[in-house]
Amino acid sequence: MSVTTHTATPAVDTQELEARVKAMYREVAETPQADFHFEMGRPLAERLGYDPRGLDRIPAAAIASFAGVGHFLDLAAIQPGETVLDLGSGSGMDSLLAALATGPDGQVLGLDMTEAQRRKAERLAREAGFDQVTFHAGYIEAPPFADASVDVVISNGVINLSADKPRVFAEAARVLRPGGRLALADIVTETALPESVSCNATLWAACIGGALQQDAYRGAIEAAGLHIEAWREHPEYRFLTESARGACKTYGVKSISLLARKG
């Protein structure tokens, strides 16, 4: 997971937000059995639509720390030999599944700011023989990769955590080759969140406070030069705590996945 500290918006203290996000997702990596606002693990992954046969081929420990909000790999349609960038790669479940699709001739680049997540993902990838996967320290607003160097950008439940979403989409477009795809799942809202929610770093870290209104989310993607080809909702995704469920009901907080293409 990642959030910027150098492109702050007035609504949220980004230094506090980064600290809270790092703390939460360090716990996701190290103690996935703990209680969170959100579900985790294989039962969630399968309910969201992940193929059990693919899950069987990657380390169970990566799946245990899966905290995504939707499924998009079918939209991504990753091909053998392609290069994939996973924004906010966490403990590596989506990166490893992407590597199954790229095969040994492809490359998967995981990017995450939380050291515990990267350390776990790196260990699992090496132990399982996924030599085409590497994990990198950094922020999703500033991926340290060259222009037009990636075929597919993926992300799961992470962009809502960023305080500068337009920059995230602009950077995704920058690293994509012409015709490249952005496939992601994220949290959006039907109505704009009030400042009492959007200024709350705890609710941001819980994947609620930073959720963008869906029309603004789509607009930010299109403004980056990416054309949305598919958009779907995931009603099977749900938050666990009463406060999170209340926000979902009041503001239409929901999970979506999409496919966009660079022209």
VEXDREN-2710 file (C-alpha; in Angstrom, 1 decimal):
% VEXDREN-2710
k/r/px/py/pz
1/MET/0.0/0.0/0.0
2/SER/1.2/3.5/-0.6
3/VAL/0.4/7.1/0.0
4/THR/2.3/10.3/-0.9
5/THR/3.8/12.6/1.6
6/HIS/4.9/15.3/-0.8
7/THR/1.8/16.1/-2.7
8/ALA/-0.6/16.8/0.2
9/THR/-4.2/17.9/-0.1
10/PRO/-5.5/20.2/2.6
11/ALA/-8.1/17.7/3.6
12/VAL/-5.9/15.1/5.3
13/ASP/-2.6/15.2/7.2
14/THR/-0.5/13.1/4.8
15/GLN/2.3/12.4/7.3
16/GLU/-0.2/11.0/9.8
17/LEU/-1.9/9.1/7.0
18/GLU/1.3/7.5/5.8
19/ALA/2.1/6.4/9.4
20/ARG/-1.3/4.9/9.9
21/VAL/-1.3/3.1/6.5
22/LYS/2.2/1.7/7.2
23/ALA/1.2/0.5/10.6
24/MET/-2.0/-1.1/9.4
25/TYR/-0.5/-2.9/6.5
26/ARG/2.6/-4.0/8.5
27/GLU/0.0/-5.8/10.7
28/VAL/-1.7/-7.2/7.6
29/ALA/1.6/-8.7/6.5
30/GLU/2.8/-9.9/9.9
31/THR/-0.5/-10.9/11.7
32/PRO/-3.2/-11.4/9.1
33/GLN/-5.4/-13.2/11.7
34/ALA/-5.9/-9.8/13.5
35/ASP/-9.1/-7.9/13.3
36/PHE/-9.5/-5.2/10.6
37/HIS/-12.2/-3.1/9.1
38/PHE/-12.0/-5.3/6.0
39/GLU/-11.9/-9.0/5.2
40/MET/-8.7/-10.8/4.2
41/GLY/-7.5/-14.1/2.9
42/ARG/-8.5/-16.9/0.6
43/PRO/-12.2/-17.0/1.3
44/LEU/-12.4/-13.3/0.3
45/ALA/-10.3/-13.9/-2.8
46/GLU/-12.5/-16.8/-4.0
47/ARG/-15.7/-14.8/-3.3
48/LEU/-14.4/-11.9/-5.4
49/GLY/-13.8/-14.2/-8.3
50/TYR/-10.2/-15.4/-8.1
51/ASP/-9.6/-18.8/-9.7
52/PRO/-8.9/-21.4/-7.0
53/ARG/-6.6/-23.2/-9.4
54/GLY/-4.4/-20.2/-9.6
55/LEU/-4.4/-19.7/-5.9
56/ASP/-3.3/-23.3/-5.5
57/ARG/-0.1/-22.4/-7.4
58/ILE/1.1/-19.6/-5.2
59/PRO/2.2/-19.5/-1.6
60/ALA/-0.6/-19.7/0.9
61/ALA/1.1/-17.1/3.1
62/ALA/0.7/-14.5/0.3
63/ILE/-3.0/-15.3/0.1
64/ALA/-3.5/-15.1/3.9
65/SER/-2.4/-11.4/3.8
66/PHE/-4.5/-10.6/0.7
67/ALA/-6.6/-7.4/1.5
68/GLY/-7.8/-6.5/-2.0
69/VAL/-11.3/-5.3/-2.8
70/GLY/-12.1/-6.9/-6.1
71/HIS/-10.9/-9.1/-9.0
72/PHE/-9.5/-7.7/-12.3
73/LEU/-7.0/-10.2/-13.7
74/ASP/-9.6/-11.4/-16.3
75/LEU/-9.9/-7.8/-17.4
76/ALA/-6.1/-7.4/-17.5
77/ALA/-5.7/-10.4/-19.8
78/ILE/-2.0/-10.6/-19.1
79/GLN/-0.1/-12.4/-21.9
80/PRO/3.2/-14.5/-21.8
81/GLY/6.3/-12.3/-21.9
82/GLU/4.6/-9.0/-20.9
83/THR/5.8/-6.6/-18.2
84/VAL/3.4/-5.9/-15.4
85/LEU/3.6/-3.2/-12.7
86/ASP/1.6/-3.9/-9.5
87/LEU/1.0/-0.6/-7.6
88/GLY/0.8/-1.3/-3.9
89/SER/1.8/-4.9/-4.2
90/GLY/1.4/-5.8/-0.5
91/SER/2.4/-9.3/0.3
92/GLY/2.4/-10.3/-3.4
93/MET/-0.7/-12.3/-4.2
94/ASP/-1.7/-10.4/-7.3
95/SER/2.0/-10.0/-8.4
96/LEU/2.5/-13.8/-8.2
97/LEU/-0.8/-14.5/-10.0
98/ALA/0.3/-12.1/-12.7
99/ALA/3.6/-13.9/-12.9
100/LEU/1.8/-17.2/-13.7
101/ALA/0.3/-15.3/-16.7
102/THR/3.5/-13.7/-17.9
103/GLY/5.5/-16.9/-17.6
104/PRO/9.3/-17.0/-17.1
105/ASP/9.9/-14.7/-20.1
106/GLY/7.8/-11.9/-18.6
107/GLN/8.5/-9.6/-15.7
108/VAL/6.4/-8.4/-12.7
109/LEU/7.4/-5.3/-10.8
110/GLY/5.8/-4.9/-7.3
111/LEU/5.8/-1.5/-5.8
112/ASP/5.0/-0.8/-2.1
113/MET/6.1/1.6/0.6
114/THR/5.6/-0.8/3.5
115/GLU/8.8/-2.6/4.3
116/ALA/7.1/-5.6/6.1
117/GLN/4.9/-6.2/3.0
118/ARG/7.9/-6.1/0.6
119/ARG/10.0/-8.3/2.8
120/LYS/7.3/-10.9/3.0
121/ALA/6.5/-10.8/-0.7
122/GLU/10.2/-11.0/-1.6
123/ARG/10.7/-14.1/0.6
124/LEU/7.7/-15.9/-0.7
125/ALA/8.5/-15.2/-4.3
126/ARG/12.1/-16.5/-4.0
127/GLU/11.0/-19.6/-2.0
128/ALA/8.4/-20.4/-4.7
129/GLY/10.8/-19.9/-7.6
130/PHE/9.2/-16.8/-9.1
131/ASP/12.4/-15.3/-10.5
132/GLN/10.5/-13.0/-12.9
133/VAL/9.0/-11.1/-9.9
134/THR/10.8/-8.3/-8.1
135/PHE/9.6/-6.0/-5.4
136/HIS/10.6/-2.3/-5.1
137/ALA/10.4/0.4/-2.4
138/GLY/8.5/3.5/-3.4
139/TYR/5.2/5.4/-3.8
140/ILE/2.5/4.8/-6.3
141/GLU/2.5/8.5/-7.1
142/ALA/6.2/8.2/-8.3
143/PRO/6.9/4.7/-9.6
144/PRO/10.7/4.5/-10.3
145/PHE/10.3/3.0/-13.8
146/ALA/11.0/4.4/-17.3
147/ASP/8.5/5.9/-19.6
148/ALA/6.6/3.4/-21.8
149/SER/8.3/0.4/-20.2
150/VAL/5.2/-1.5/-19.0
151/ASP/2.5/-3.4/-20.8
152/VAL/0.0/-3.7/-17.9
153/VAL/-0.5/-1.7/-14.6
154/ILE/-2.5/-3.4/-11.9
155/SER/-3.6/-2.3/-8.5
156/ASN/-6.0/-3.7/-5.8
157/GLY/-7.6/-1.5/-3.2
158/VAL/-4.7/0.9/-3.0
159/ILE/-5.3/4.1/-5.1
160/ASN/-8.1/5.2/-2.7
161/LEU/-5.3/5.5/-0.1
162/SER/-3.4/8.1/-2.1
163/ALA/-3.9/11.9/-1.4
164/ASP/-3.1/12.6/-5.1
165/LYS/-5.0/10.2/-7.3
166/PRO/-4.7/12.3/-10.5
167/ARG/-0.9/11.9/-10.2
168/VAL/-1.2/8.2/-9.7
169/PHE/-3.2/7.8/-12.9
170/ALA/-0.8/10.2/-14.8
171/GLU/2.2/8.1/-13.7
172/ALA/0.4/4.9/-14.7
173/ALA/-0.1/6.4/-18.1
174/ARG/3.5/7.5/-18.2
175/VAL/5.0/4.1/-17.6
176/LEU/2.5/2.3/-19.9
177/ARG/3.4/1.6/-23.5
178/PRO/1.0/2.8/-26.2
179/GLY/-2.0/0.5/-26.1
180/GLY/-1.0/-0.7/-22.6
181/ARG/-3.7/-1.5/-20.0
182/LEU/-4.6/-0.3/-16.5
183/ALA/-6.6/-3.0/-14.7
184/LEU/-7.5/-2.4/-11.1
185/ALA/-10.0/-2.8/-8.2
186/ASP/-10.7/0.1/-5.8
187/ILE/-13.1/1.7/-3.5
188/VAL/-15.3/4.6/-4.7
189/THR/-18.4/6.4/-3.5
190/GLU/-21.7/7.4/-5.0
191/THR/-21.7/10.8/-3.3
192/ALA/-18.7/12.9/-2.2
193/LEU/-17.6/12.4/1.3
194/PRO/-17.9/15.2/3.9
195/GLU/-14.7/16.6/5.5
196/SER/-15.6/14.9/8.8
197/VAL/-14.8/11.6/6.9
198/SER/-12.2/12.8/4.3
199/CYS/-10.1/14.6/6.9
200/ASN/-9.9/11.5/9.2
201/ALA/-6.6/9.7/8.6
202/THR/-7.9/6.6/10.4
203/LEU/-10.8/6.2/7.9
204/TRP/-8.4/6.8/5.0
205/ALA/-6.2/4.0/6.2
206/ALA/-9.3/1.8/6.5
207/CYS/-9.9/2.4/2.7
208/ILE/-13.0/4.6/3.3
209/GLY/-11.9/8.2/4.0
210/GLY/-9.9/8.6/0.8
211/ALA/-12.5/7.1/-1.6
212/LEU/-13.3/9.4/-4.5
213/GLN/-16.7/10.0/-5.9
214/GLN/-17.1/7.6/-8.9
215/ASP/-17.5/10.2/-11.6
216/ALA/-14.5/12.1/-10.3
217/TYR/-12.5/8.8/-10.3
218/ARG/-13.4/8.1/-13.9
219/GLY/-12.6/11.7/-14.8
220/ALA/-9.1/11.5/-13.3
221/ILE/-8.4/8.3/-15.3
222/GLU/-9.6/9.9/-18.6
223/ALA/-7.7/13.1/-17.9
224/ALA/-4.5/11.0/-17.7
225/GLY/-5.1/9.9/-21.3
226/LEU/-6.5/6.5/-20.5
227/HIS/-9.8/5.3/-22.0
228/ILE/-12.1/3.2/-19.8
229/GLU/-13.3/0.1/-21.6
230/ALA/-14.9/-1.8/-18.7
231/TRP/-16.3/-0.9/-15.3
232/ARG/-18.1/-3.3/-12.9
233/GLU/-19.1/-3.3/-9.3
234/HIS/-18.3/-5.9/-6.6
235/PRO/-21.3/-6.1/-4.3
236/GLU/-19.8/-9.3/-2.8
237/TYR/-17.1/-7.1/-1.2
238/ARG/-18.1/-5.9/2.3
239/PHE/-16.5/-4.1/5.3
240/LEU/-16.7/-5.7/8.7
241/THR/-17.1/-3.0/11.3
242/GLU/-20.3/-1.0/12.0
243/SER/-18.7/2.3/11.4
244/ALA/-17.4/1.2/8.0
245/ARG/-20.8/-0.3/7.1
246/GLY/-22.5/2.9/8.1
247/ALA/-20.3/4.9/5.8
248/CYS/-21.1/2.5/3.0
249/LYS/-24.8/2.9/3.5
250/THR/-24.7/6.7/3.9
251/TYR/-22.3/7.6/1.1
252/GLY/-22.6/4.6/-1.3
253/VAL/-19.1/3.4/-0.6
254/LYS/-18.5/0.4/-2.9
255/SER/-15.9/-1.7/-4.6
256/ILE/-15.4/-1.5/-8.4
257/SER/-13.0/-2.9/-10.9
258/LEU/-12.1/-1.5/-14.3
259/LEU/-10.0/-1.8/-17.4
260/ALA/-8.6/1.3/-19.1
261/ARG/-6.2/1.5/-22.1
262/LYS/-3.6/4.1/-23.1
263/GLY/-4.2/5.5/-26.6
END
